[in-house]
């Protein structure tokens, strides 16, 4: 009821051709009619009528983005949640041209909104050009839940365009809605005449654009064993601090500083977001001086994620590495680690910096050489952004105080260069020393090189490692990205907040 629209239009070059001008004109007239009927305003947008290459035009396109606000607790996603639930179709009325009656559309929206508000709806899916059949398939994929169709449902009607309609999942029957069927535990679609494998449908659905936008790559057949090194010990600083001070440097391109600061503040720490200025040589010199002073009053340095320096030149974290190699900064970091028992953590872009500096796995800033580990481009050749599962391999670190070997967490990743690479002898040393903190795992909780679970094809499925004494932790997963209602239909996100809790308690207990 309280939504605003933003339009994106894309048409071929119009020139002086009246017919070509008519396409955007007709599209905008239709958009204006919908706005007037639904009493919804457009507050912005972008138009382009230059989508022509020689004699080829883009398909005439008008996209409307609707923006609104609601209580996060009332937001429902579109994947089915459980078996033995009821699936209903809620449709508006249509005229002879297949255009929805707007009074009916408003009634449908009100009905769906009221059911969601009452807590009756477990999932909801807006119907698109593929009709109900498309929605049934997509809703089944998220949690791999099947569907049994009611015998009296007309199969042909499932493929009709039903703009303005919804597919709803409920755990109780609702009398005045059209029942399509029920969810089932088997990953298949059942009708009165046949049973169709949803695995097969999923393969066909995903393979259409595989050659254009690959989601699968050939994986290594080499077995990856789970690392299990239980070396928990009570590790604290030899002194206590009432409120530990966390220093969070922000380089051009850093974008996770606020989440990182919030994660530490939730556990009682004081977080200082420190902006590194680089417009002039004088700015950099001043930043170095002030940063050194900030290190001296801090107990923890946290390098957040992002794309420092735009991941240029030709690789990630090079600006961060260059800054930390400054003799004054290097000396202050070494003082924090070697004389004041300080902690460091690097996440994503911060992990890349720690590895290239040598702080992990060696615990000190070193000059680069050809034998050291590195983080390089994802094997799939592009940025990966998703939720992955990781397994705790070793808890020999103050950061891992609340972690048990074998614990499984779901964590967000977002990077283009997260593939951990090291020689076999280095990997074996990390295993022997208990420095592999976490590994990417599949649904069976086994380390894997499968790109669907190990998003960058890291060697030995490594997601995070520590320094020899465990006080420096580097990892690709964004442990700081957690909080109430931040994710839906995802378990165990909150657990990695315990990393920050453990780090604060290292100084307070």
C-alpha positions in Angstrom: 0.0 0.0 0.0 2.9 2.3 0.7 5.3 1.6 -2.2 7.2 3.8 -4.7 8.4 2.9 -8.1 11.6 3.4 -10.1 11.6 2.8 -13.8 14.3 1.5 -16.0 13.6 1.6 -19.8 15.7 0.4 -22.6 14.7 0.7 -26.3 16.4 0.7 -29.6 17.5 4.0 -31.3 14.3 5.8 -32.4 15.6 8.3 -34.9 12.7 9.8 -36.9 10.8 6.5 -37.1 7.2 7.0 -35.7 6.8 3.2 -35.1 10.0 3.1 -33.0 8.9 6.1 -31.0 5.6 4.4 -30.4 7.2 1.6 -28.4 8.5 3.6 -25.4 5.4 5.9 -25.7 3.0 2.9 -25.4 5.1 1.4 -22.6 5.0 4.6 -20.6 1.3 5.0 -21.1 0.8 1.5 -19.7 3.0 2.4 -16.7 1.1 5.6 -16.1 -2.2 3.7 -16.2 -0.9 1.2 -13.7 0.3 4.0 -11.4 -3.0 5.8 -11.6 -5.1 2.6 -11.0 -2.9 1.5 -8.0 -2.3 5.0 -6.7 1.5 4.4 -6.7 4.0 7.1 -7.7 7.3 6.7 -9.6 10.0 8.7 -7.9 12.9 8.1 -10.2 14.4 6.0 -12.9 16.6 6.0 -16.0 15.8 5.8 -19.7 17.9 4.7 -22.6 16.9 4.8 -26.3 20.2 4.0 -27.8 20.1 0.2 -27.6 21.0 -0.3 -31.2 24.1 -1.9 -32.8 24.1 -1.5 -36.6 20.7 -3.1 -37.5 20.1 -5.0 -34.2 17.8 -3.5 -31.5 17.6 -4.6 -27.9 14.2 -6.0 -27.0 11.8 -3.2 -26.0 12.0 -3.2 -22.2 10.4 -1.3 -19.3 11.2 -2.5 -15.8 9.5 -1.2 -12.6 11.3 -1.6 -9.3 8.9 -1.3 -6.3 10.4 -0.1 -3.0 8.7 -0.1 0.4 9.4 -0.8 4.0 8.0 -3.4 6.4 8.8 -5.1 9.7 11.6 -7.5 9.1 9.8 -10.2 11.1 7.0 -10.1 8.5 9.2 -10.6 5.5 8.7 -14.0 3.9 10.9 -15.6 1.2 9.8 -17.7 -1.8 11.4 -21.1 -1.1 9.2 -23.8 0.5 10.0 -24.4 4.1 8.8 -27.9 4.9 6.9 -31.0 3.7 3.2 -31.5 4.3 2.4 -27.8 3.8 -0.5 -26.5 1.7 0.2 -24.6 -1.6 -2.4 -22.1 -2.7 -2.8 -19.8 -5.8 -4.2 -16.4 -5.3 -5.1 -14.7 -8.6 -6.7 -11.5 -9.7 -9.4 -11.4 -12.5 -8.3 -10.9 -16.1 -10.0 -9.4 -19.1 -10.1 -10.9 -22.6 -6.6 -9.5 -23.4 -5.1 -11.1 -20.3 -4.8 -7.8 -18.5 -5.5 -7.9 -14.8 -8.4 -6.0 -13.3 -6.8 -3.4 -11.1 -9.6 -3.6 -8.5 -9.1 -7.3 -8.3 -5.3 -6.8 -8.1 -5.7 -4.5 -5.0 -7.9 -7.2 -3.4 -5.3 -9.8 -4.0 -2.5 -7.7 -2.6 -4.7 -6.9 0.5 -5.5 -10.6 1.0 -1.9 -11.7 0.8 -0.7 -8.8 3.0 -3.3 -9.7 5.7 -2.4 -13.4 5.6 1.4 -12.6 6.0 0.6 -10.2 8.8 -1.3 -12.9 10.6 1.7 -15.3 10.3 -0.2 -17.8 8.2 2.1 -17.6 5.2 5.4 -19.5 5.3 6.5 -18.6 1.8 5.2 -16.4 -0.9 6.1 -16.1 -4.6 4.9 -13.5 -7.1 4.0 -15.1 -10.4 5.8 -14.0 -13.5 5.7 -14.7 -17.3 6.1 -18.5 -16.7 3.0 -18.6 -14.7 2.2 -21.0 -11.8 4.4 -23.8 -13.3 7.5 -21.6 -13.2 6.8 -20.6 -9.6 6.2 -24.2 -8.5 9.7 -25.2 -9.8 11.5 -22.2 -8.4 9.9 -22.5 -4.9 11.0 -26.2 -4.8 14.7 -25.6 -5.4 15.8 -23.6 -2.4 15.2 -26.4 0.2 14.8 -29.3 -2.3 11.2 -29.9 -1.3 8.8 -31.7 -3.7 5.2 -31.1 -4.6 2.1 -33.3 -5.2 -0.6 -31.6 -7.4 -4.3 -32.0 -6.6 -6.0 -34.3 -9.1 -8.6 -31.7 -10.3 -6.0 -29.1 -11.2 -5.9 -28.2 -14.9 -2.3 -28.7 -16.0 -2.6 -26.3 -18.9 -3.7 -23.5 -16.7 -0.4 -23.7 -14.8 1.4 -22.3 -17.8 -0.8 -19.2 -18.3 0.7 -15.8 -17.5 -0.7 -14.7 -14.2 0.7 -11.2 -13.5 -0.5 -9.9 -10.1 -0.9 -13.4 -8.7 0.9 -15.2 -5.9 1.8 -18.7 -4.8 1.4 -19.1 -1.0 2.7 -21.9 1.3 0.8 -22.3 4.6 0.9 -24.9 7.4 -2.9 -24.8 7.8 -5.8 -25.1 5.4 -7.4 -21.8 4.2 -10.9 -22.4 2.9 -11.4 -19.5 0.5 -8.2 -20.0 -1.5 -7.5 -22.2 -4.5 -5.6 -25.3 -3.3 -3.0 -26.5 -5.8 -1.5 -29.3 -3.7 0.9 -30.1 -0.9 4.6 -30.2 -0.4 6.3 -33.6 0.0 9.7 -34.9 1.3 10.8 -36.4 -2.0 12.4 -34.0 -4.5 9.9 -34.7 -7.3 6.7 -33.2 -8.9 3.7 -35.6 -8.8 0.5 -35.3 -10.8 -2.3 -37.9 -11.1 -0.6 -39.3 -14.3 3.1 -39.1 -13.8 6.0 -38.3 -11.5 8.8 -35.9 -12.7 12.2 -35.7 -11.1 13.0 -32.2 -9.9 16.7 -32.9 -10.2 16.2 -33.3 -13.9 14.2 -30.1 -14.2 16.8 -28.2 -12.1 19.5 -29.4 -14.5 17.6 -28.3 -17.5 16.7 -24.9 -15.9 20.3 -24.2 -15.0 22.1 -25.4 -18.1 20.4 -22.9 -20.4 22.9 -20.1 -19.7 25.8 -22.3 -18.5 27.9 -21.5 -21.6 27.3 -17.8 -21.2 27.5 -17.5 -17.4 29.2 -20.7 -16.1 28.3 -21.9 -12.6 30.1 -25.2 -12.8 33.8 -26.0 -13.3 35.8 -29.2 -13.4 36.9 -29.9 -9.9 39.9 -31.7 -8.6 39.4 -35.4 -7.9 42.0 -35.3 -5.2 40.5 -36.3 -1.8 40.5 -33.5 0.8 40.6 -34.8 4.4 39.0 -32.9 7.2 41.6 -31.4 9.5 40.9 -32.0 13.2 43.3 -30.5 15.7 41.8 -30.1 19.2 44.2 -27.8 21.1 42.0 -25.7 23.2 43.8 -23.8 26.0 42.9 -20.9 28.2 44.7 -18.0 26.6 44.5 -14.5 27.9 46.7 -11.4 27.9 48.9 -11.1 31.0 47.1 -7.8 31.7 43.5 -6.7 31.7 41.7 -3.8 30.0 38.2 -2.7 31.0 37.3 -1.7 27.4 39.6 -3.1 24.7 40.3 -0.6 21.8 39.9 -2.0 18.3 41.6 -0.1 15.4 39.9 -0.5 12.1 41.8 1.1 9.2 39.7 2.2 6.2 41.5 2.4 2.9 40.0 3.6 -0.4 37.6 0.8 -1.4 37.1 -0.6 2.1 33.4 -1.3 2.6 33.0 -3.4 5.7 34.2 -1.1 8.4 30.8 -0.4 10.0 29.8 -4.0 10.3 33.2 -4.8 11.8 32.9 -2.0 14.3 29.4 -3.1 15.2 30.5 -6.7 15.8 33.1 -5.6 18.3 30.9 -3.0 20.0 28.3 -5.6 20.6 30.8 -7.4 22.8 31.8 -4.3 24.8 34.9 -3.1 22.9 35.6 0.4 21.7 36.0 0.5 17.9 37.9 3.3 16.1 37.3 3.6 12.4 40.5 5.2 11.0 40.4 6.7 7.5 43.6 6.5 5.6 43.9 9.6 3.4 45.8 9.4 0.1 44.9 12.4 -2.0 48.5 13.7 -1.6 51.8 12.5 -0.4 51.4 14.7 2.6 48.1 13.1 3.4 49.7 9.6 3.4 52.5 10.9 5.6 50.0 12.3 8.1 48.0 9.1 8.0 51.1 7.1 8.8 51.9 9.3 11.8 48.3 9.2 13.2 47.9 5.5 12.5 51.0 4.7 14.5 49.6 6.7 17.4 46.3 4.9 17.1 48.1 1.5 17.2 49.8 2.5 20.5 46.4 3.0 22.1 44.9 -0.1 20.7 44.8 -3.8 21.7 43.3 -5.2 18.5 43.8 -4.3 14.8 41.0 -5.5 12.5 41.4 -5.3 8.7 37.9 -5.3 7.2 36.7 -6.4 3.8 36.3 -4.5 0.6 38.3 -3.7 -2.5 41.1 -1.5 -1.4 42.6 0.5 -4.2 40.0 -1.1 -6.5 42.1 -4.3 -6.3 44.6 -2.6 -8.5 47.3 -2.8 -9.8 46.5 -6.3 -10.9 45.6 -7.8 -7.6 44.0 -7.3 -4.2 45.2 -5.6 -1.0 48.3 -4.1 -2.5 47.7 -0.7 -1.1 47.1 -2.1 2.4 50.3 -4.1 2.1 52.3 -1.1 1.0 51.0 1.0 3.9 51.8 -1.7 6.5 55.3 -2.1 5.1 56.0 1.5 6.0 58.8 1.2 8.6 56.9 3.2 11.2 53.7 1.2 10.8 55.6 -2.1 10.7 57.4 -1.2 14.0 54.2 -0.3 15.7 52.5 -3.5 14.6 55.5 -5.6 15.8 55.3 -3.8 19.1 51.6 -4.6 19.5 52.1 -8.3 18.7 55.5 -9.0 20.3 55.5 -6.7 23.4 51.8 -6.0 24.2 50.3 -9.4 23.3 47.9 -7.8 20.9 45.5 -9.5 18.4 44.8 -9.0 14.7 42.1 -10.2 12.4 41.7 -9.8 8.7 38.5 -10.7 6.8 38.3 -11.0 3.0 40.3 -8.1 1.7 41.9 -7.9 5.2 42.9 -11.6 5.0 44.5 -11.0 1.6 46.6 -8.3 3.2 47.6 -10.5 6.1 48.7 -13.3 3.8 50.7 -11.0 1.5 52.4 -9.3 4.5 53.3 -12.7 6.0 51.4 -12.0 9.3 49.5 -15.3 8.5 50.8 -17.9 8.6 54.2 -16.7 9.8 53.2 -14.1 12.5 55.4 -11.3 11.3 55.7 -8.9 8.4 58.1 -10.4 5.8 59.3 -9.6 2.3 57.5 -11.6 -0.4 59.1 -14.6 -2.0 58.0 -17.4 -4.4 57.6 -20.0 -1.6 55.0 -18.2 0.5 51.2 -18.9 0.4 49.0 -16.4 -1.4 45.3 -15.6 -2.2 44.6 -15.5 -5.9 41.7 -15.3 -8.4 38.8 -17.7 -8.0 39.1 -20.6 -10.3 35.7 -19.9 -11.8 37.1 -16.6 -13.1 34.6 -14.2 -11.5 33.4 -12.7 -8.3 31.5 -15.1 -6.0 28.9 -13.8 -3.5 26.9 -16.4 -1.5 26.5 -18.2 1.8 28.8 -21.1 2.4 29.3 -23.7 5.1 32.6 -23.9 7.0 33.9 -26.4 9.5 36.2 -25.6 12.5 39.4 -27.5 12.0 41.4 -26.2 14.9 40.7 -24.0 17.9 44.3 -23.2 18.8 43.6 -19.5 19.0 42.1 -16.9 21.4 39.7 -16.0 18.6 38.4 -19.6 18.6 37.8 -19.8 22.3 34.1 -20.7 21.9 34.6 -22.9 18.8 34.8 -26.7 19.0 36.6 -28.7 16.3 33.9 -30.0 13.9 31.5 -27.1 14.5 29.7 -26.1 11.3 28.8 -22.5 10.5 27.1 -20.7 7.7 28.9 -17.6 6.7 28.7 -15.0 3.9 31.5 -14.7 1.3 31.9 -12.0 -1.4 35.2 -11.8 -3.3 36.9 -12.4 -6.6 40.3 -13.3 -5.2 39.8 -15.8 -2.3 41.6 -18.9 -3.6 44.2 -19.9 -0.9 47.2 -21.4 -2.7 50.3 -23.0 -1.0 52.8 -25.7 -1.7 52.2 -29.1 -0.3 55.0 -28.8 2.3 53.5 -25.5 3.6 50.0 -27.1 3.8 51.4 -30.0 5.8 53.2 -27.6 8.2 50.0 -25.7 8.7 48.2 -28.9 9.5 50.9 -30.1 11.9 51.0 -26.7 13.7 47.2 -26.5 14.0 47.1 -23.3 11.9 44.2 -24.3 9.6 41.3 -22.7 11.4 38.4 -23.5 9.1 37.6 -25.4 5.9 34.8 -25.1 3.4 32.5 -28.1 3.5 29.6 -29.6 1.6 26.1 -30.7 2.9 27.7 -33.8 4.3 30.1 -31.6 6.3 33.1 -32.9 4.3 35.9 -30.6 2.9 35.5 -30.3 -0.9 36.8 -28.6 -4.0 33.3 -28.5 -5.4 32.7 -24.9 -6.6 29.2 -24.9 -5.1 30.7 -25.2 -1.6 34.3 -24.1 -2.0 33.6 -20.9 -3.9 37.1 -20.1 -4.9 38.6 -23.6 -5.1 41.0 -23.0 -2.2 43.7 -25.6 -1.8 42.7 -28.1 1.0 39.4 -26.2 1.2 41.0 -23.7 3.4 38.8 -20.8 4.5 40.8 -19.4 7.4 44.3 -19.7 9.0 46.1 -18.4 12.0 49.6 -17.3 13.0 51.7 -19.9 14.9 50.6 -18.6 18.3 46.9 -18.2 17.1 46.8 -14.4 17.9 46.4 -13.4 14.3 43.4 -14.8 12.4 42.7 -14.4 8.7 39.6 -15.7 6.9 37.6 -15.1 3.8 34.1 -15.5 5.3 32.4 -12.3 6.6 31.9 -13.3 10.2 30.9 -9.7 11.0 27.8 -9.9 8.8 25.4 -11.2 11.3 22.5 -9.9 13.2 18.7 -10.3 13.8 16.7 -10.6 10.6 19.8 -10.0 8.4 19.2 -13.4 6.7 16.0 -15.5 6.2 15.9 -19.3 6.0 19.5 -19.6 7.1 20.6 -21.3 10.3 23.7 -20.8 12.4 24.7 -17.3 11.2 24.9 -15.9 14.7 27.5 -18.4 15.9 30.5 -16.5 14.4 29.8 -13.5 16.5 31.6 -15.5 19.2 34.9 -14.8 17.4 34.6 -11.1 18.5 33.3 -12.1 22.0 36.4 -14.3 22.5 38.8 -11.5 21.3 37.3 -9.0 23.7 37.4 -11.4 26.7 41.1 -12.1 25.9 41.8 -8.7 27.4 39.0 -8.3 29.9 39.1 -11.6 31.9 
